[in-house]
Amino acid sequence: MLTVPDLQTGDLKKTYWSPKRVARMAIFVALSAAGALIKIPSPTGTVALDSCPGYFSGISFGWLEGAIVAAIGHLFTAATTGFPLSVPMHLIIAVQMGVFAAAFWWVNKRVNLVAAVIVATLLNGVVCAFTVLPIGGMGMVISMLLPLIVGSAVNIIIAAVAYKIVKDSDMI
């Protein structure tokens, strides 16, 4: 296990939270914030291109990085619309986004990229739609299905194509 560097003893072991990793995550969080401003029309206004950097980060650099970036990205989107489903509900959705980014990474590692795109799109598009069931009932779920599926597909396909291009260029 990696430990915190101890400058007094000269221990130079790296931690998970290395400056390089934190800087990379900050860049992807900033991209998520920019993507949060590109909306896909939906009843809540919270469907946007915020999760693409989280999915890309997850599949490229590991599930935890992707989960953190995707979760924070959702919070940016929710903040730009005034947290229409309530702060606690958007925190739940942010955790879900993190789990979905981790699932995208996991399915890609275990099966392949196409299966990962399909699974992550269904999780983000369908499962997230049912998250609003306690607040808005089945009418809200149905009204959110199409925008969430479209938004999920766009975010995930962009992330997958970018990953494929970058991976084939041996940059990661």
C-alpha positions as CSV (number, residue, x, y, z in Angstrom):
1,M,0.0,0.0,0.0
2,L,1.2,3.5,-0.8
3,T,1.9,5.8,2.1
4,V,2.3,9.5,2.8
5,P,5.8,10.7,2.2
6,D,7.7,11.4,5.4
7,L,10.1,14.3,4.7
8,Q,11.9,13.8,8.0
9,T,13.0,10.3,7.3
10,G,13.5,10.8,3.5
11,D,10.7,8.4,2.6
12,L,9.8,9.3,-0.9
13,K,7.0,6.8,-1.5
14,K,4.1,8.3,-3.4
15,T,0.6,8.5,-2.2
16,Y,-2.6,8.1,-4.1
17,W,-3.1,11.8,-3.8
18,S,0.1,12.8,-5.6
19,P,0.4,16.3,-7.0
20,K,0.2,15.0,-10.5
21,R,-3.1,13.1,-9.8
22,V,-4.6,16.0,-7.9
23,A,-3.7,18.4,-10.8
24,R,-5.2,16.0,-13.3
25,M,-8.4,15.6,-11.4
26,A,-8.6,19.4,-11.0
27,I,-8.4,19.8,-14.8
28,F,-11.1,17.2,-15.4
29,V,-13.3,18.7,-12.7
30,A,-12.9,22.1,-14.5
31,L,-13.9,20.4,-17.7
32,S,-17.0,19.0,-15.9
33,A,-17.8,22.5,-14.7
34,A,-17.6,23.8,-18.3
35,G,-19.7,20.8,-19.5
36,A,-22.3,21.6,-16.8
37,L,-23.1,24.7,-18.8
38,I,-24.0,22.8,-21.9
39,K,-27.5,21.6,-21.2
40,I,-29.7,19.0,-22.8
41,P,-33.4,20.0,-22.5
42,S,-35.1,18.2,-19.6
43,P,-37.8,18.9,-17.0
44,T,-35.3,19.6,-14.3
45,G,-32.6,21.3,-16.4
46,T,-29.9,19.1,-14.8
47,V,-29.0,17.0,-17.8
48,A,-25.8,18.3,-19.3
49,L,-22.3,17.4,-20.6
50,D,-20.8,17.3,-17.1
51,S,-20.2,13.6,-16.8
52,C,-18.1,13.1,-19.9
53,P,-14.8,14.1,-18.2
54,G,-15.7,11.8,-15.3
55,Y,-16.2,8.8,-17.5
56,F,-13.1,9.6,-19.5
57,S,-11.1,10.0,-16.3
58,G,-12.4,6.8,-14.9
59,I,-11.7,4.7,-17.9
60,S,-8.3,6.3,-18.4
61,F,-6.9,6.7,-14.9
62,G,-9.0,4.4,-12.6
63,W,-12.4,4.1,-11.1
64,L,-11.8,6.3,-8.1
65,E,-10.6,9.3,-10.1
66,G,-13.6,8.9,-12.5
67,A,-16.0,8.6,-9.6
68,I,-14.8,11.7,-7.9
69,V,-14.8,13.8,-11.1
70,A,-18.3,12.5,-12.2
71,A,-19.8,13.2,-8.7
72,I,-18.4,16.7,-8.5
73,G,-19.5,17.3,-12.2
74,H,-23.1,16.5,-11.3
75,L,-23.0,18.9,-8.4
76,F,-21.8,21.7,-10.7
77,T,-24.8,21.0,-13.0
78,A,-27.2,20.9,-10.1
79,A,-25.8,24.2,-8.8
80,T,-26.2,25.9,-12.1
81,T,-29.9,25.1,-12.0
82,G,-30.4,25.9,-8.3
83,F,-30.6,22.3,-7.1
84,P,-34.2,21.7,-8.4
85,L,-34.6,18.3,-6.8
86,S,-33.2,19.4,-3.4
87,V,-29.6,19.3,-2.2
88,P,-30.0,15.8,-0.5
89,M,-31.4,14.3,-3.7
90,H,-28.6,15.8,-5.8
91,L,-26.0,14.4,-3.4
92,I,-27.6,11.0,-3.9
93,I,-27.4,11.5,-7.7
94,A,-23.8,12.6,-7.4
95,V,-22.9,9.4,-5.5
96,Q,-24.8,7.5,-8.3
97,M,-22.7,9.3,-10.9
98,G,-19.6,8.2,-9.2
99,V,-20.8,4.6,-9.0
100,F,-21.7,4.7,-12.7
101,A,-18.3,6.0,-13.7
102,A,-16.7,3.2,-11.7
103,A,-19.0,0.7,-13.4
104,F,-17.9,2.1,-16.8
105,W,-14.3,1.4,-15.8
106,W,-15.1,-2.1,-14.4
107,V,-17.1,-3.3,-17.4
108,N,-14.5,-2.0,-19.8
109,K,-11.8,-4.0,-17.9
110,R,-13.9,-7.1,-17.6
111,V,-15.7,-7.2,-21.0
112,N,-14.9,-4.4,-23.5
113,L,-15.5,-0.8,-24.4
114,V,-18.8,-1.3,-26.3
115,A,-20.4,-3.2,-23.4
116,A,-19.2,-0.5,-21.0
117,V,-20.8,2.2,-23.1
118,I,-24.1,0.2,-23.1
119,V,-24.1,-0.6,-19.4
120,A,-23.1,2.9,-18.3
121,T,-25.8,4.5,-20.6
122,L,-28.5,2.3,-19.2
123,L,-27.4,2.9,-15.6
124,N,-27.1,6.7,-16.0
125,G,-30.2,6.9,-18.3
126,V,-32.6,4.5,-16.7
127,V,-31.6,4.0,-13.1
128,C,-31.1,7.8,-12.6
129,A,-34.6,8.4,-14.0
130,F,-36.0,6.2,-11.3
131,T,-34.2,8.2,-8.6
132,V,-36.7,11.0,-8.9
133,L,-39.7,8.5,-8.3
134,P,-40.1,9.5,-4.6
135,I,-40.2,13.2,-5.5
136,G,-42.1,13.4,-8.7
137,G,-43.8,10.0,-9.1
138,M,-44.0,7.9,-12.3
139,G,-44.8,11.0,-14.4
140,M,-41.5,12.6,-13.5
141,V,-39.7,9.3,-14.2
142,I,-41.2,9.0,-17.6
143,S,-40.5,12.6,-18.5
144,M,-36.8,12.2,-17.5
145,L,-36.2,8.9,-19.3
146,L,-35.6,10.3,-22.8
147,P,-33.4,13.3,-21.8
148,L,-31.3,11.2,-19.4
149,I,-30.8,8.4,-22.0
150,V,-29.8,10.9,-24.7
151,G,-27.6,12.9,-22.3
152,S,-26.0,9.7,-20.9
153,A,-25.3,8.4,-24.4
154,V,-23.8,11.6,-25.6
155,N,-21.5,11.9,-22.5
156,I,-20.4,8.3,-22.5
157,I,-19.9,8.0,-26.3
158,I,-17.8,11.2,-26.3
159,A,-15.7,9.8,-23.4
160,A,-15.3,6.4,-25.1
161,V,-14.2,7.9,-28.4
162,A,-11.8,10.2,-26.7
163,Y,-10.4,7.3,-24.7
164,K,-10.0,5.2,-27.8
165,I,-8.2,8.0,-29.6
166,V,-5.9,8.8,-26.7
167,K,-5.2,5.1,-25.9
168,D,-4.3,4.3,-29.5
169,S,-1.9,7.3,-29.5
170,D,-0.1,5.7,-26.5
171,M,-0.6,8.9,-24.5
172,I,-2.1,7.0,-21.5
